[in-house]
C-alpha cells in the first residue's frame, strides 16, 4: 500500500526487465507492487549470500577446523584408494 508521502523513482528498464514486469502484471500485481516485491526478494537474497560469505570467512580463520578438514579429506581419499 502506497502512502501519499512515498518517494517516486524513475527507472529505465532493459528488455529483460520489461518482460519480467509484464509477467508480474499478468499475475495481477501493479507495477509498484511488482517492483517492491522484486526489491524485497533481491535484498533477502543479498543478505543471505552476505551471511553465508561471512560465515565461510569466519570458518576459514579456524586453523583447527582446517587441519581437521585436511585429515578427513586424507582419510576419505585413502578409503577410496586414491593417491
Beta strands, then each sheet from edge to edge (+ up, - down):
end
